[in-house]
């Protein structure tokens, strides 16, 4: 069936060579099969490695109480609800979770989706009409981008976290449309940046826009108890809609949107990604409920996360890595060339450290990153070992201790990211946790 003919739909598949070339070079860093996980470690290809590429920020995937909650839900409900919540898959677990999520995030109501990706797609598509407009941050997650493509109306992209550019675009375009929505991540998944929420909120008020924060990487991370971006800035219930996912701090899968009762009720009855998708399975919903309880009753998990993130930021900055000023447990390392990022990730892996490369088109050309992220469950030994390997390989690759490369990285960081990451990160991470 692989015979290519003229005008064949599959010709693009037969001609796709990029991944094959990387595999042939021995630098393919994706789809690594995880055989076992414990705390801050994984076993892959028969070897134990420190995982510094996970989103399991609070380290709750192996908490015995969380595991028992999931098992109990399976005993009670079976392995799945086998239908959409709109028809035959709704459960008391989903409704309890929505009630508790709304209370936790300071909103009137919440709606739980089967995945975080669908939460963004479904909510944005449901809300936007053909005469409406979305103002979307340039570095928003792919699920937001797909949501804007699915939604009717127009999408206008503003430069990442650039409030001057956002206001220019609001001045130029806002009056041309009926409804308007400003959409942005609360914590940006690759750079670790935190949204300038006070400025976004002020501009939304000035130009009569509604607001939507994607707190996928802020839930369980920002705020006094991990309630997210609004609480980080001591501005609870100022966003019109907050979205979040359970596949990170809450050790499961699924997502939600939270807002006013009327808005959530509208999304519930208009979001096709919600109405025509099978419900979150019982074990997933019960897992999130238990994680939500633990987060509120046991601050030690968030404290450990912040301690570990602060240590890594300080030490990586001291070494000379460009961390792009990250103020969160997501700490990117700017390395420049795509192939260097792939080779560096592969050497980390061979040396017992699991991290992930970020290359084009996810970042501009010449701005490849190693995305590292840290968990409450990392031990001092895990972190110290990772630092030892990162320092050794950083010097071997000429990323560290190279004045000419430092000057080039200075220019790259300033041009594409608007900041000199290595000079900023150490102080800012500590300030974030104040």
N, C-alpha and C positions, 0 to 999 in steps of 0.2 A: 504493500500500500504506500510505500515511500517514493514511488516514481513521480518525479516532478514534471509537470507539463505547463505549458503556457497558460497564464491567468489562473494558476492553481491557488486556491485560498491558503494552502499550507506552504507555499514557496518561502514565506518568511521564516517558517519553522526549519525548513531544510537548510536555509542559508544562515541560520543563527550560529555563530562560531565563538562569540566572546567567552562564554562560560567554559567551552571546551578548551580554549587556549589557556585560560587560567588553570584549569585542571591539569593540562599537560605540563604546565610549568611547576606543578606541585604547590600552588599558592591558593587553592580553592578553600576558603575559610567558612563555607556555609553548609547548612544541613548536616552538621556533625551529630551523629547519633548518641544521645545521652543514655547511658546504661543504668545509672544510679545517681541519686542526689542526697547529700547530707549536709545540713548547715550551709556553710559558704563554699562547699566543694561539690564537684561532679566527677563521675567516672565516665570517660569516653575513650573508645579504642583500647579498653582494658587498663587505662591509667588514671589515677586520681589527679585532679587538677583544681586549682583555686579558681572559682568562677567570679570574675569581675566584669561580667557582661550581662548580668541578670537584672530584671525589674522587680525582683522579690524583695523590695526595700525593707520591709519589717521582718523578713525571715520567718513568716508564719506558715509556710507550706508544710513544715514538719512538726508544728506544734501538736502535741497529742490530743489536746481538746478540740482542735480544728478537725483533725482526722476522725475523732470519735463522732463529732457532729455530722460529718459527711456520711459515715457508716450508718449512723442512726437514721438519717434521712432515706438512705437506700433501703434499709429494713422496713421503713414505714411506707414509702411511696414507690419503691422499685427504682430502676435505673433511669427512667425518663418519663416525661408526661405525654409524649407522642402526639403532640398537637400544638397549635398556636394558642397563646393565652386568650386571644380574642374569642376563640370558640371553645375548645375542650381541654386546654392545657394550663388554665389558670389554677393557682393553688394558694393555700393559706400562707405558705412560705414566701411566695412572691409578694403578697400583700403586706405581710409583716415586715419584710425587708424594705418595701417602699415607704412604709410609715416611719421606720427607724432611720432610713437614709434622709428623708425630708427633715426630720428633727435634727440629725447630725449636721446637715449642711445649712440649716437655718431657713429652709424653704417651706412653703405650704404643702407641696406634694412632690412626688417623684414617680417615675415610670421606669421599670426594669426591662431591658432588652436582652436578647440572647448573647450579643457580643458588643464590645465597645465600638467597633467599626460601624455596625448597624445603628448604634445609637446616634452617631453623628449623621450618617446618611439619612436615616429615617426622620429625625427631627428637622433637619435643614430642608429636606424635600417637602415635608408637610407644611412648614411655616411660610415658605417663600412663594409668592405669586409672580406672575409674569411682569408686573409693573413694580416689583420690589428690587432691592439691591443689597448685596452682601459686600462689606469691606473686610477683606481677609488678610491676615499677616502672611508675609512671604514664606515664613518657615513653619507654617501650620502643618499638622500631621496629615498624612495621605488620606485618612478617613474624612477629614474636613474637606480636603480638595475634591475627593469623590462626591462628598455631599453637595458641594457647590455645583459640581457638574450635573448632578441629578436634579438639583433644584431649578425651578423656573426663575426667570428674571436674570439679572446681570451680576457678575462678580467682579469687583475691583480690588486688586492686590496692592497693599502698601508695603514699603520696605520694613524689614524685620525690626519690630519694637521701636520704630522711628515715628515719634509722635508728631514731628513737624511734617513728615510726608503724609501721615494719616490726615492731618488737618488740611493740607493742601488738596488732597483728593476729596475730602468731605466738602470743602468750599466749592470745588469745581463741579461735583456730581450730585450732591445730596438732593438739591431741589428738582432734579430731573426725574425723581422716582417717588412712589407713594411711600411704602414702608422701607425701613433700612435697618440692617443688623450688622454690628461689628463683631467679628468672630476671631478668637485667638486662643492658642494654648496658654494655660496658666504657667506651666513649666514646659519648655520646648525640649522635645525628646532627644535631639542630637547634641545641642549646645549646652543644655542645662540652664539656659537663661530663664529668668522669671519675668513674666509679663509686667509692664509698667501699668498696673491696674488703676491706680489713682488718676493717671493722665487719660487713660482710655475712658474711664467713667466720666470724667469732666467733659471730654469731647463729645461723648454720647449725649450728655445732657444739653450741651450747647447746640448740637446739630440735630436734635430730635431723633436719635437712633436707639434701638434696643440693643442689648449686649448679651453675648454668649461666650462663656469661658469653658474650654476643654481642660478639665482638671485630672486627666488620666494619670499624669506623672506628679500631680500635686496632692492627690488624695492619699492620706497616710503619711505625707512628707511635710507639707507646709501647714502653718497654723499651730496653735497651742496643743491640739490633740490630733493634728493631721486633717483638719476639716477642709483645707484647701486654700486657694489664692486669696479669696476675700478675707479670710481670717488672718492670713499672714500679714495683711495690711491693716488689720483691725477695722475692716469695712464689711461686716457681715450683712448678707441679704441686700447687696447693692447691685449685683448682676441680675439680669432678668432670667437667664437660664444658665445653670451649671451642669456640665456633663462630666461623667467619670467612668472609669472601668474597674473591674474586679480582678483583672489578670496581672496586676502588679502588687501593690501593697496588700490586697485582700485575697491573695493566694488561690484564685479560682479563675473563672471565665465569666464574661457578661459585662453589661454596662448599664448606665442609667442617665436620664436627664431629670433635673429638678427645677422647679419654678413655682409660679402661681397655680392655684387649682384649675383655673379656667384654661390656661395655656397647656398644662399637662393633660387635661381632659381632651383638648382639641387634638394634640399629638397622638394620644391614645386611639382616637377614632379616625385619624387620617394618615398615619405613618405606615406605609405599606411594608416597610422593613420590619415593623413590629407585628402588624396584623397577620402577615403571611409567613412567619417564621416560627418554628417550634420553640417552645418556652425553654428557659434555662433548666437544666436537669436538677432534680432534688438535691443531689450532693453538692452542686455548685451553689445553690441558694443557701443551703444550710451552712456551708463553709463561710460564705460572706457574712451571714448573721453572727457567727461565732467570732470572726475576725473583728467585726464592728464592736462587739461587746468587749473584746480584749483590748482594742485600741483605746477605748474610753476608760477602762478600769485599770490598765497597766501602762503607765507612761514610760516604763523602762525600755520598751522596744524602740520608741521614737528617740529616746535619749541615746541609746546605743547606736542607732543609725546616724544621728548627728555627730556623735563623737567619732565614729569611724570615718565619716565623710570629711570632717574637719582635719583629721590626721592625714588622710590621703591628699587632700588639697594642699595642705601645708608642705608635706614632703615632696610632692611632685613639682610644686612651684620652686622649692629650694633646689631641686635638681636642675631646673631650667626648662622644664616642659612648658609649652604654651597651652594653658587650660582654658583660654578664652573667657576668663573672668567668671567661670561657673560658680554659682552660689548654692548648688544643690548636690545631692549624691550622684548625679550624672556629671562626670568629669571627663570632658573630651581632651585628647592629646593631639595637637596639630602636628602632622608630619609632612604634609605637602603632596608628594607624588602618589598617585593611585597604586602603582605597583609596589612602591616602598611600603605603603600601608598594608597591602596584602602580605608582603614578605615579612613585615614586622609582626603582624598578627600570627602568621604561621610559626615564626620563631618563638613567640610567647607560648603558643600552644605546645610546641616541642619541649619547652622548658617548664611545663606544668602550670601555665596560666591561661585561662580561657577568657579572651576579650574579642570584640568584634570590630572590623574595619568599616568605615563609612566613606564611600567613594562616589564619584559622579554617577548619576545626576543629583544625588542627595545633597552634595556640597558643590561649590564652584570648582572649576578646574584648578588644580594645583593646591587645593585646600583639603586634601584627604585627612581623615581623622581616625584615631583609635578611640572608640567609645568605651570608656570604662564607667562602671556604676557599682555602688557599694550597698551592703546590706547590714542590718542590725545583727545578723547571725555570723558575720565575719569575726574570727578571733584575731587577737594581736599577732599570732603566728601566721595566719593567713595573709594579713596585710603586710607584715614585715617581709614575708617571702616574696609577695608580689612586687614590693618596692625594690628588693634586691634584684629581681629579674628585670624589672623595668629600667633600673639604672644601668645594669650591665648591657642590655640590648640597646638602650638609648645611646650609649657611648660607641658601641660597635657599629651602629648604623649612622653615626655622625650627627644624630639629632641633638645630642648633648655635648657640651664642651667644644663647640665649633663656632668661632666668632663670625665667620663668613655666613654660615647657615643661620646664625642668630639674627644677623642683619636682614637676611632674606625673609625669615619668618616674621620679623617685626613688620616689614612692609606688607606681607600677605595678611597678617592679622589686622593691621590698620585698614587696608583697602577693603577687605571682604567682610570683616567682622566689626570694624569700627572701634577696636579696643586692643590693647596689648595684654593678652590674657595672662602671661606669666607674672606680670607686675600686680595684677589685681586680685587673683583668686584667694590667696591665703587669708587676707583680712575680711573679704566679703563673706566667705563661708561662715566664719564665726559670727559675723553680724547678722546673717540670715537667721541664726538660731536664737537670737536675743528675744 
